[in-house]
Amino acid sequence: MANLLARLRARHALCLLALCVLSLVTWIATAPAPASMASVLEYSGPTDVDLYTAIAARVAGGESYYAAAAAEHRANLYPLVPFYTVRPPILAWLQALLGLGGLQVLGCFLTLAGAAAWSVRLHKSGYGAAEVVGVCLLYALGGFYFYAAALPLHDAWAGALAGLAAALYRPGHVIWTVALAVLASCFREFGLIFLGGGLALSVMRRDWREFGMWVAGIGAVALVYAGHAWAVMQVRMAGDMASPGWFGAQGTAFALFNATGFSLLRIFDRIAGGAVLIAALFGWTMAKRGGRLIFLFGIGALMLVSLIARGNNGYWALLLFPWILAGAAFLPRLVVKAWRQARLPFIAGA
């Protein structure tokens, strides 16, 4: 068994490519026609955008965040139970301070910072110019929906921060990565998926110092949300609406169709767009440690949207942007490496 595992590790690129091809074939063979998804794809989050914009406007007018959020939730028939149906205040504070124009500048800066950080990281790691330029361009283009319509949505900010955090990830030196992941979680609790991925990688490498830093990051997020829960309970009233629950089990088609709709791939057929997204996600596995971290985050985000989201939560797929399309730049490396590994002899002692 140990020899078998060692041989499989020696052929990790071949295994990943095989899994990617299997995923693509399964997706193309089983994906429903886009027309059959229309009933759950019509809603992409404008009602939520209106809610968060109205809350930010009240905060800009001098109201406290939690009082404003509670009032708008009640006025728009949104639940206040459980506490996490109310978003943390950081984005409302930013929007109240900067306005939408300022948020656009900040969002562009954050996306371009991620593209630049990945470019520098790859160049220093010896990647070719084509990969470096491809990643930079695709990463920057991946933020188009962010700038256009998603600025008030917390998921988009969490995704952009996760992409930058992964670019800064170096095993044993994770303080900035953990800090950015904690900040992403302060926009949306789904940032915990990223922290969990880092925790898993540290366990696999048996780096207990790094493990402790990831645990500290998760603990910091827990403290933030404990304070958030307390603040929400202070403005809650008897009779406030409770959420009907999640676990919508909308499926992979729902996740990939929505993700395609939030990207430049929307100009193509959504089945083809979903295939590109799957391939790009696997491409990230060739970006060394940081790529594996963002790959785990992407898998977790897709599972979240597929299994947990309701029909009106498709905008959770914004967690995948602006970084996911940039993984396509690594696909040639994955294919070449898999081809070389396929030619190795699969015998004991090889």
N, C-alpha and C positions, 0 to 999 in steps of 0.2 A: 504493500500500500504506500509506504514512504517513497519507494522508487517511482511508483506511478504518479504520485503528487509532484515529485521533483521534475519528472518529464513533462507533465502538464504545465508547470510553472515555466519551464524552458520554452514552451510553445504558447505563452499567454496571448500573444498577438493573433496566432492562428485560432485559438479558442474564441477570442473576442470577435474576430471577423466572422467565424461560423455562427456565433450567437447573433451578430448583427444581421447576417443574411437570413437566418431563421426568423428573426423578428420582422424583417422587411417582407418576406414571403407570406408570413402569417397575416401581417397587416393588410397587404394588398389583396390577399385572397378572402379575407373576412370582413374588411371595412364596409359598412353600409354605404349606400349612395348618399351623397351630400343632401339630396332633397329629403331623405328620410330623417335627417337630423335637424331639419328646419325648426321644428317646434321648440327645441332646446337651445338652438343657436341664435334665435332672434334676439334674446336678451344678452347684452355684452357688458352691462354695468352702468349705463347712463343714469339710472335712478340712484345708484350708489354715488356716482360722481356728483349729482345734484345735492345729495344729502351731505357729503363731506365738504362741498363748496359752501353750502349754507352754514354749516357749523363754523367753518373758517371765517366767514363773513361776520358772524356774531362775535367770534373771538376778537377779530380786528376792531369791532365796535366797542370792545371793553368788557364783554362778558367773560366769566371764567369758562375754561374749556368744558368741564364736566356738566355745568349747568346748561351750557349751550347745546352740548351733545344730547343730554336728556330731553330737552325741549324739542329739538329737531326729530329725535327718534319717535317721540310721542306724536308729533304733528304729522309725520310721514308714515305712521303705523309700523315702525320698526321695533323689534324687541329690545328690551334692556336686560333680559335674563336669558342665559347666564352672562356674567360680567364681560366676557370677551366678545360679545356681540357689539360692544362699544369699542372702537379702535383706540389705541393709545394716542396721546395728545400731540406727539412730536410733529406729525405732518401738518396738522391744523395750525400749530404755532408757526411753522415755517411759512405756510400759505398766508397766514394773517400778517406776518412780518414782511414777506417778500412780494406777495401777490403772485398771480399766475405767470407774469412775465419773469419775475425773479426765480420762480420755480423752474421755468424753462431753461434759464441760464444755468442754474444749479444742476438740473438733470443732464444737460449737455455736458457740463464739466465732469460730472460723475461718470458718464458713459465714456467720454474721451479719455479720462484718467484710467479707466479700466483697459481700454484699447491700448493706450501707451504703456501701461504697466506690463501687460502681456507681451507686447512687442519687445520691450527691453529684456524681460525675463527670457523669452525665447532666443533672442539674439545672443545673450550671454551664455545660454545653454548650448549654443552651437547649431541651432536650427537654421535651415536655409532661408535665403531672402524671400523666396516665393511664399513659404509658410508664414514668415513674419509679416509680410505685407498683406497676405490673404487674411490672416487673423485680425490684423488691425482694421482693414476695410469692412470685413463682415461683422466684426464686433460693433463698429461705429454705426453701420447700417441697421443693425439689429435693434437699435433704440428708436426707430422712426415712430412707432406707435406711442412710445413713452412720451416723446416731445409733442405729438399731435393731439392725444386725447386722454392719456392715462396718468397725467401728473397728479391728480387728486387721489389716485388709487394706491394704497399702501403697498400692495403686492409688487408693483413695478419698482418701487424704491428698494424693497427687500431684495429683489432679484438683481438690481444693479449693484448694490453693495456686496452681495454674495460673489458676483463676478470679479469685482476688484479685490475682495478678500482672498479669493483663490489665487489670483495673480501674485499676491504677496506671500503666499504660503511657502515656507521652507521648513522641512522637518527639523525640529529642535529649536526653531526660531519663529514662534507662532504668535507672538504677542499682538502684532498688528492685525493678523488674520483673525484672531479671536476677538479683538476689540471691534473690528468691522462687522463680524458675525453677530456680536451682541447688539451693535447699533442696528443691523438689519432686523433683528428680532424685536427691537423697540418700535420699528415701523409695523411689523407683522410677526406674530408668534411663529410663523412658519420658518423663520430663520433658525429655529431649533433643529430643523432637518440638517442644515449645514453644520451646526455644532455637533450633532450626532454623527455625521460622516467623518468629521475630524477626529472625534473620540474613537470611532471604529478603526481608523487608520493608525492611530497611536497605539491601540491595543495590538493590532497585527504586527507592528514593529517592536512591541514591548518597550516603548519609550515612555516610562512612567512619569517622567518630569513633564513631558508634553501632555500626557494624559491628565495630569493634575491641572494644567492650564485650561484644557477643554472643560473639565469638570467645573473649574472656577467660573468660566464663561457661562455655562448652563446655570450655575448658582446665581450669577448676577442677573440673568434674565428672569429667574424665578422670583428674585426680590423685586425687580421692576414690576412684574405682573401681580405680585402680592399687593404692592402699593396701588396699582391700577384697580385691582378688584375692590380694595377698600374705598377708593375714591368714587367708583361707580355705585357702590352700595350706599354712599352718603346722599346721592341724588335720586335713588330709586324710591318709587312710591308703590303703595298697595294697588294692585290692578294693572301694573305695567305688563306689557306683553312679554311672553316667553317665546324663545325660538322653537320652531317645530322640530328642530333636530337636523342632523346631517346624515352621513352615510347614504348618500343618494345613489351610489353605485351606478353612475351614468356611463361608465365604461371607457375604454381606451379611445374609442372613436370620438367621444365627447372631448377628451383631453387634447387629442391631436388636432381635431377640427378647430377648436378654439385657439390653440397655439398657432396654427397656421393663419387664422384670421387676424392675429395680433402681429404678424410679421409681413415682410415684403412678399412672402410666398403666397399671400392671398390673391395675387394676380394669376396664380396657377390653379389647377384642379386641387381640391383639398386632400384627396387621397395621395396624389403625388407630393403635395406639400408635407403631409404627415410622414411619408417615406424619407424625404430629405431631412426632416427633423430627427427621425430615429437614427439615420446614418450619421448626422452631425453630432448627436449625443455620444455615439460610440467613438467617433473621431477624437473626442476629448481625452479618451484613455491614453492617447499617444503623447499627451502634453505633460508627461512625468507626474510628479506628486500633486501639483496644483490641479492638473487636468483630471486626475483620479478623484480628487475631492469634489470638483464641480460636477463630474460625472455622477457621483453618488447623490449629490444634491438634486441633479436633474431627474434621476430615477425616482427619488423620493417625492419630488414635486409632481411628476406625472402620476405616480400612484395616488397621491393626495387628491388630485383633480379627478382621477378615474373612479376612486372608491368613496371618497368622503363628500365631494362637492355635490350640491343640489343643482338643478337645472339652471338656476339663476346665479351660479357661482363660477361661471366659465372664466371670468377675468382672473381667477387664481392662476391661470396659465401664464400670466405676466411674470411669475417667478422665474420663468425660463429666459427672460430677456434682460439685457441686450446680448448676452453672451452665447446662447446656444448655437446660432448659425455659424459662429466662428469655428466650431469644431469641424466643419466640413473641410477646412484647410488642412487638417491632419489625415484625411482619409487616404490619400496616396501613400503616406508613411505607414498606415495600418496595413494596407494591401501588400506593400513591398515587404514589410517585416514578416507578415504572415506567410508570404510566398517562400521567404528564406527559411523560416522555421518548418514549413511543410517538407522541405527537402532534407531536413536532418533525419538521421536514422533513429527509428523508434525501437531501440533495443536496450537491454540492461547495460548500464555503464556508459551509455551514450552521453 
